[in-house]
Amino acid sequence: MSTNAETNKILGSRVRELRCKNGLTREKLAEEIEVSARFLANVEYGNVGVSLSTLKNICTALGTTSDYLLGLVHYQEKEEAYIDIENRIRQIEPQYLGHLKSIIAAFSAAVSRDI
């Protein structure tokens, strides 16, 4: 089990990685998540942890999950795909969700046969 210090280092590293990947300055991200740029710098250096509300804001701003930021999973690419799918599903009109469920069920059955 990791310590708070280890978790803070992972969190900071991943926040910095995704901030840069998204082309955000530290100041811009800090503004978006409602903290100071100095506090965000301390997060990125792993010197401090964050509150749950700040973690939620970071996840929203960077388009990721807390599991990735906290080092519980190590596959950002999959998370991006899941987030993209989730966002697309949210845009579907409610009357079509039944069709989507049928498509997913058929796909799952087909994949299960291939395994």
C-alpha positions in Angstrom: 0.0 0.0 0.0 1.4 3.4 -0.9 1.9 6.3 1.5 0.4 9.7 1.1 3.8 11.0 0.0 4.0 8.4 -2.8 0.4 9.1 -3.8 1.1 12.9 -3.9 4.2 12.3 -6.1 2.1 10.1 -8.6 -0.7 12.6 -8.5 1.6 15.6 -9.2 3.4 13.8 -12.0 0.2 12.8 -13.7 -1.4 16.3 -13.3 1.7 17.9 -14.8 1.8 15.3 -17.7 -1.8 15.8 -18.6 -1.7 19.6 -18.2 1.2 19.7 -20.7 -0.5 17.2 -23.0 -3.6 19.4 -23.0 -1.5 22.5 -23.7 -2.5 24.3 -20.5 -0.3 26.6 -18.6 -0.1 26.1 -14.8 -1.9 29.4 -14.4 -4.7 28.5 -16.8 -5.3 25.1 -15.1 -5.2 26.7 -11.7 -7.8 29.1 -12.7 -10.0 26.3 -14.1 -9.8 24.2 -10.9 -10.1 27.3 -8.6 -6.8 27.1 -6.9 -3.7 29.3 -7.0 -0.9 28.6 -9.4 1.5 28.3 -6.5 -0.7 25.6 -4.9 -0.9 23.8 -8.2 2.9 23.9 -8.5 3.1 22.3 -5.1 0.7 19.6 -6.2 2.7 19.0 -9.3 5.9 18.7 -7.3 4.2 16.2 -5.0 4.6 18.4 -2.0 0.9 18.5 -1.1 -2.3 16.5 -1.7 -5.6 17.8 -2.7 -9.2 17.9 -1.4 -11.8 15.7 -3.0 -13.5 18.7 -4.6 -10.1 19.9 -6.1 -9.5 16.3 -7.3 -12.9 16.3 -9.0 -12.1 19.7 -10.6 -8.8 18.4 -11.8 -10.3 15.3 -13.3 -13.0 17.4 -15.1 -10.5 19.9 -16.4 -8.0 17.3 -17.7 -10.6 14.8 -18.9 -9.4 11.9 -16.8 -10.4 9.9 -13.7 -9.2 10.0 -10.2 -8.1 6.3 -10.5 -5.5 7.4 -13.1 -4.4 10.5 -11.2 -4.0 8.6 -7.9 -2.0 5.8 -9.6 -4.6 3.1 -9.1 -4.6 2.3 -12.9 -1.8 2.8 -15.4 -3.6 3.1 -18.7 -4.5 6.6 -19.7 -5.2 5.6 -23.3 -8.1 3.3 -22.3 -9.5 5.9 -20.0 -9.5 8.4 -22.8 -11.5 5.9 -24.9 -13.9 5.3 -22.1 -14.4 9.0 -21.5 -15.0 9.6 -25.2 -17.6 6.8 -25.4 -19.3 8.1 -22.2 -19.4 11.6 -23.7 -20.9 10.3 -26.9 -23.5 8.2 -25.0 -24.5 11.3 -23.1 -25.3 13.1 -26.3 -27.7 10.3 -27.6 -31.4 11.2 -27.3 -33.2 9.1 -24.7 -35.4 7.3 -27.2 -32.4 5.8 -28.9 -30.8 4.3 -25.7 -32.7 1.0 -26.1 -31.1 0.6 -29.6 -27.7 1.3 -28.2 -28.2 -1.4 -25.4 -29.2 -3.9 -28.1 -26.1 -3.1 -30.2 -23.8 -3.4 -27.1 -25.4 -6.7 -26.2 -24.9 -8.1 -29.7 -21.3 -6.9 -29.7 -20.6 -8.4 -26.3 -22.1 -11.7 -27.5 -19.9 -11.7 -30.6 -16.8 -10.9 -28.7 -17.5 -13.6 -26.1 -17.7 -16.2 -28.9 -14.2 -15.1 -30.2 -12.6 -15.5 -26.8 
